[in-house]
Each structure stands twice: as C-alpha cells, then as structure tokens.
C-alpha cells in the first residue's frame, strides 16, 4: 500500500511539471529560421516577458502572433518603427528580409497590443543543439546545468547570511 505522503509528493511533482511546462511555453520561444541572423540563430531560445506595447521602443526584439501574423505562427522580429497604429517590424537579416514585415505580408498590419506575445529579454544560444545530442548526453548536460544553478544559489545564500 502506498502512503499518503508518497501520493502527495507525486501529486506535487506532477503539478510542478505542469506549471514548469506552462512557464516554458508562455515565456520562451525557439528561434526557427535565419530571418534574425546574425542576432539570433536557428535553435536559439529567447526568453520573453509580456509587456504593454507602450513600453516597446525602436530596436527592441518582440514576439508577435495572430491575428497580425499571416502564417498564424509566432514571429520574432525587431521593431524598426513605432507608429500611432502600432509597431513596424523587420528581421535583422536584410538578405532574407529586405523590407518590413507589413510590406511583404509577414504581418497583416502594424503590431498592436492584441498581437503582442512579449518582448525578448535575453537569448539562450544553441539550446536546441543540446536537446538533440545522442544517447542521453542532453540529460547529463541538463543535470550539470541544474547542479551549477543550485550550487550558485546555495553559495549566494551563504554569502548573504
């Protein structure tokens, strides 16, 4: 017979996995393609923060989606102009994106608050490569990263005390 404590721990673990999955989906996006090269590369992961459109400036990288995205996918591009109607965006790779998204129908219109997913806070480069390493190597690397973060947190807490 399984104890109540074990069941409670298992349920807590399941809830944590669900919350972590939601947070990862809500606050990160994988870069796919070369439209933002050399700033962002295929396989990078961007961490985003939902923000009001009024806090976005020219030069910021944002993520936007439907109904402004013609493909129905989330788009990660740079703000090149702020207008009264919304934000004008364009990929950094001028060879593949010589014109703003709105001119070439990547976006249906200037980006409005309704379309904003968030503003890119920082980039985790090449994270996609780690996930595709063979034979469990990715789990070893993930474990090392987790141990490093935990070690950093514990040593930081000791210094504060």
N, C-alpha and C positions, 0 to 999 in steps of 0.2 A: 504494500500500500504506500502511495506517495503522500508525503507530509504536506500540510497546508503551506508551510514555509517554502518548500520546493516549488509548489504551484504558484505561489505569489512571486517568487523570483523569476520563474519562467514567464509569467504574465508581464512583469515589469520589463524583462528583456524584450519581449515582443513589442510592447508599447514603445520602448526606446528605439527599436529598429524601424518601426513605422514613422516615428517622429523624425528620426535621422534621415530616412528616405524622403520624407516630405521636404525637410530643410534643404537637402542636397538638390532636389528638383526645383524648389522655389528660389533658391539663392545661388545657383550655379547654372552655367550653360557650357556645353562643349563647342569649341570652335570647329566648324566644318568648312573646308574650302580655303581659298587663297585671297579672298577679297580684301582682307585686312593685313596682308603681308606687306612689310616685314614686322609690323607691330604685333600682330597675332598670327600664330601658325596653326595649321590643321592639327587637331589633337590637343591644343591648349585648352584649359578650363578657366573660364572667367567667373569670378565671384561678384555677384551683383547685389545692389541694395535698392529696394523700391524707394523712389523719391518723387516729390512733386515736380512737375515739368518746369516750374518757375525756378528751381534750383539748378537746372541744367544750362551749361554755357557752351559756346563755340569751343571745340577742341575736346569736349568730353566724349567718351565712347558709351553708347547706350545700347540696350536691347529693346527691340520693339516687336510686336506681333500683330495678329489680326485685331481689328479689321484693316489696319494700314498696310500690312504685309500682303502682297498679291499672291504669294505662294501658300499662305496660311502657316508658314513656319516662322519661328523667331529669327530676327535678323540682328546681327551685332555689327554696327557701323558707327562712324564718328559724326558728330554734329558739326556741320560746316556753316550753318546759318540759323539764326533764331528770328522767326517772323511773328507777326501778330496771330497768324493762323496756325502756328506750330513750328516744329523743328525740321530743318532740311538736313538730310544725312547722306553720307557717301563713304564707300570703302576706301581704305588708305592705298590700296594697290591700284594706281592710276592706269596700269596696263589693262586690267580687267574691269575697272570701274572709272572710266574717264569722265562720267557725268554723275550728278546727284541722283539718288535713288528715285526721287519723284519724277525726274525727267525720263528715265529709262524703265519706268513702271515696276521697279522692285517694290516701291511703296506707292500706294494708291493716292496719297495726299501727304501734306506735311504731317509729321508725327504729333499726335495730340495725347493728352493725359490718358485717354481711353486705351490707347495702343501701347503706352509705356509699360515695359516689364520692369526696367530698372536701369541704374547707372552702374557701369563697371567700376568696381573698387580696386581690384587687383587681379593679376593673372597668375595661374599656376602652370608654368610651361611644361609641355610634353607629358602631362599626366596620362594621356591616352596611351602612350607607349608603355608605361608601367603596367597598365591593365592588360596589355596583350602579350606580356612576357610568358614564355613557355614554362610548363612544369611546376607551377606553384611559386615561381620566383616573385611574382607580384605580391603574394601573401607575405613572403619574407620581407620584402621592401616595405610593405604597408606596416608590418609589425615593428620594424626598425623605426619607421617614422613615428608611430604611436608611442613607442618607448621613449624616443627622443623628446616628444612633446610632453609626456608625463614627467620625465626627468627634469625638463626645463621648468615645468610648473612647480614641482616639489622644491627644486633648488631656489626658485624665485620666492616661494612662500617662506622658506627658511631664512632668506636674506631680509625679508620684511619683518620678521619676528625679532 
